[in-house]
Each structure stands twice: as C-alpha cells, then as structure tokens.
C-alpha cells in the first residue's frame, strides 16, 4: 500500500545522525545517503519497499505539519522502549512515554516524540 514516506528536515547531517540511531533500534538498514542532494533512505532488510526517506524539502523551507504523524512499526514492546529512549538521547522531544494505549486496541503499545525538526513520530507494537 505504501511505497515510501518522506520527512523534511532542515539540518541533514543532524537528521542522518538522529534517524540512523532510531532506525538501528528498529532493525532497519540504510539503503542510501546522498548529502549532496541531500536525502537518505532506510528499508527493512530484504524488502526494497516501503522506504523511509529524509531530506531537504523540494520547494521552500521545511515546516513540521500539524496533524501529521509517521508511525514506525517495532518488533516488540522492548524495541518501542529502546527506540523512544534513543530518540530522546538524540534530541527528540517526548510527546507520550511508552505504554499501552487501550483506546486504540488492547495490545497497542506505543511511544510518541518529535524529531529535532519538530516532525511527529510514533514507534508502536501491536503484539
């Protein structure tokens, strides 16, 4: 259903450091990084799609969207905890500590944060 998600950033080097640490916690691998463009993309090993991409916006300056959020799937609740802690250690702002969210469904376990550019992200597990 999803080919790729693109997240705009203002400081590419800072963003690559942030997302490399976060993606490692989720078992995703760097497919490419081109500072000259600038953009980078991560994928699940062995699966060319979907891609998670970061980079400079195509037209105009970056602005984090209100009401927009990208949710990344974690393999376990422990991975949610670890990804959230890693994000905060790399400059994220907490928007909701890891925990069960039974209002979504009985097993939904998620954590919320904003990256250093203000983009809202969720890391979640449905098990």
Secondary structure, DSSP 8 states (H G I E B T S, - for coil): ---EEEEE-S-HHHHHHHHHHHHHHTTEEEEEEETTTTEEEEEETT---SEEEEE--SSS-----TT--EEEE-SSHHHHHHHHHHHHHTT-EEEEEEEE-TTT-TT-EEEEEE-TT--EEEEEE--
